[in-house]
Amino acid sequence: MSHTLGIRQAQKQKTRQALLDAALGLLEEQSLSSLGLREVTRAVGVAPTAFYRHFRSIPDLGVALVEEALGSLHPMIRTTVTSADNSEERITRAIELIAGHVDAYPSHVRFIARERHGGVQPVRDAIRDQLARFAEEVRDELAKDPQSTGWSGDDLLMLAHLYVDQMLITASLFLEAMEGTDDDRERVAQVASRQMRLISIGRRHWLD
């Protein structure tokens, strides 16, 4: 009996993932607010009623996509702000990690960039909550750095939000550059480097 239940659970998870993947593919060309349940189930080859075994609604599916797209980023976000030999090394590493993630998961990055200010409230809220978690984790990492001595918790959180916002902007620019040339990517990296350097300079002099 347990073996049968295991097979059923695996099949259920497989169908759920197929629905997520199909929705993500369809969202390459449209926003979540215009996505129809029947479009998703048709792409997977299941009956519309099967959708409700996995998600309550399209917005519920969108929230699951947010968790899939952003949930795995927490270790990478923390890595970009952990102590390095110098701020230039940290900036270079951060940009390389962001560019690599965009190359590996362009559909996820496009989904977040589009839906962060999109028309589906639960999805906007889910993105906001995930980004708030990122900022808190970045704040905690920054607090370990000797350079943060004397900083208040609120100021460290403000700085963390700057880093997180800059990472999202950089990811969106790398996504746009995927349609261009290597020179376009290099320009994105250069601009991102200058912007992060500006944040670092402000950080060094904040307590002056």
DAWOGI-V826949 format. One line per field, one symbol per residue. psi: psi as a letter, one per 30 degrees, with the letter a starting at -180 (. if undefined). Layout:
psi = ???
//
This chain:
psi = eeeeeeeeeeeeeeeeeeeeeeeeefffglleffkkeeeeeeefhlkeffeffekfleeeeeeeeeeeefeffeeeeeefglkleleeeeeeeeeeeeeeeeeeheeeeeeeeefegagjeeeeeeeeeeeeeeeeeeeeeeffkffgkfkleeeeeeeeeeeeeeeeeeeeeeeefffbleeeeeeeeeeeeeeeeeeeeeefgeg.
//
